[in-house]
Amino acid sequence: TLEPSPELAKAMQSQLGAQLSANYVQDLVVTCDALNASLRVNEEKSPGNVSMDVGVHCAIWAHGYQVSHNYKTQVATAVGSGASDQAYAQALPKLLADGASGIADQMRGDISKVAR
């Protein structure tokens, strides 16, 4: 069992903030909740890879406009064959950064809609 520290929601918030900082507009408010994430290893098809499904619900406001969506992405990275819990723990930051990048890419379109 992996227990990331800082907790996953705080780490995702930090990653999303960094990914979206260039998209900030005056009066922009983004709130996200209901983060869900799951890690998977398919021992038969791809034993040297770990994948993570990430989803989060976010509401975006700016200038009186609002958008609210569930954003989802799936990312994967390589781990050594016969990987231990430590290898998976070391893969988690990359999975988290890549997942945040995928979600941020989706959010940029919604930010541009409300930032008119």
C-alpha positions as CSV (number, residue, x, y, z in Angstrom):
1,T,0.0,0.0,0.0
2,L,1.4,3.4,-1.0
3,E,0.6,6.3,1.2
4,P,2.0,9.4,-0.5
5,S,3.1,12.4,1.5
6,P,2.0,15.1,1.0
7,E,-1.4,13.7,0.5
8,L,-2.4,13.2,-3.0
9,A,-5.0,16.0,-3.2
10,K,-2.5,18.6,-2.0
11,A,0.1,17.4,-4.4
12,M,-2.4,17.5,-7.3
13,Q,-3.4,21.1,-6.3
14,S,0.2,22.2,-6.3
15,Q,0.9,20.5,-9.7
16,L,-2.3,22.0,-11.3
17,G,-1.4,25.5,-9.9
18,A,2.0,25.3,-11.5
19,Q,0.7,24.0,-14.8
20,L,-2.0,26.7,-15.0
21,S,-0.1,29.7,-13.7
22,A,0.5,31.0,-17.3
23,N,-3.3,30.9,-17.9
24,Y,-4.2,33.1,-15.0
25,V,-6.5,36.0,-15.7
26,Q,-7.8,38.7,-13.4
27,D,-10.6,37.5,-11.1
28,L,-10.1,33.8,-12.1
29,V,-11.3,31.4,-9.4
30,V,-10.7,27.6,-9.8
31,T,-12.0,25.2,-7.2
32,C,-11.5,21.4,-7.5
33,D,-12.8,18.5,-5.4
34,A,-13.6,14.9,-5.6
35,L,-10.1,13.8,-6.6
36,N,-9.9,10.1,-7.4
37,A,-6.9,8.2,-8.5
38,S,-6.1,4.6,-9.0
39,L,-2.8,2.8,-9.8
40,R,-2.7,-0.3,-11.9
41,V,-0.1,-2.8,-13.1
42,N,-1.0,-5.3,-15.7
43,E,1.4,-8.1,-14.8
44,E,0.5,-10.1,-18.0
45,K,0.5,-7.4,-20.7
46,S,2.9,-4.8,-19.3
47,P,4.7,-5.8,-16.1
48,G,7.3,-3.1,-16.4
49,N,4.7,-0.2,-16.4
50,V,2.4,1.3,-13.9
51,S,-0.6,3.4,-15.0
52,M,-2.7,5.9,-13.1
53,D,-6.2,7.0,-13.8
54,V,-6.9,10.5,-12.4
55,G,-10.1,12.4,-12.2
56,V,-11.2,15.6,-10.5
57,H,-14.2,17.8,-10.6
58,C,-13.4,21.5,-11.0
59,A,-15.5,24.7,-11.3
60,I,-14.0,27.7,-13.0
61,W,-15.2,31.3,-12.7
62,A,-14.1,34.6,-14.2
63,H,-15.9,37.8,-15.1
64,G,-19.3,36.4,-14.2
65,Y,-19.0,33.2,-16.3
66,Q,-18.8,29.7,-14.9
67,V,-17.8,26.3,-16.2
68,S,-18.0,23.1,-14.3
69,H,-16.6,19.8,-15.5
70,N,-15.2,16.4,-14.5
71,Y,-11.7,16.1,-15.9
72,K,-10.1,12.7,-16.4
73,T,-6.9,11.4,-17.8
74,Q,-4.8,8.2,-17.8
75,V,-1.0,8.3,-17.6
76,A,1.7,5.6,-17.4
77,T,5.4,5.2,-16.7
78,A,8.0,2.5,-16.7
79,V,9.1,0.8,-13.5
80,G,11.7,-1.9,-13.2
81,S,10.6,-5.5,-13.8
82,G,9.9,-7.2,-10.5
83,A,9.4,-3.8,-9.0
84,S,9.0,-3.3,-5.3
85,D,6.7,-0.9,-3.5
86,Q,9.7,1.5,-3.4
87,A,9.8,1.6,-7.3
88,Y,6.1,2.3,-7.4
89,A,6.5,5.1,-4.8
90,Q,9.3,6.6,-6.9
91,A,7.1,6.5,-10.0
92,L,4.2,8.3,-8.3
93,P,5.6,11.9,-8.6
94,K,6.0,11.5,-12.4
95,L,2.5,10.0,-12.7
96,L,1.1,12.8,-10.7
97,A,2.9,15.5,-12.7
98,D,1.8,13.9,-16.0
99,G,-1.7,13.5,-14.8
100,A,-1.9,17.1,-13.7
101,S,-0.5,18.1,-17.1
102,G,-3.3,16.1,-18.9
103,I,-6.0,17.7,-16.7
104,A,-4.5,21.2,-17.1
105,D,-4.6,20.8,-20.9
106,Q,-8.3,20.1,-20.7
107,M,-8.9,22.9,-18.2
108,R,-7.2,25.5,-20.4
109,G,-10.0,25.4,-22.9
110,D,-12.5,26.1,-20.2
111,I,-10.4,28.9,-18.7
112,S,-10.3,30.6,-22.1
113,K,-14.1,30.3,-22.3
114,V,-14.7,32.2,-19.1
115,A,-11.8,34.6,-19.5
116,R,-13.3,36.5,-22.4
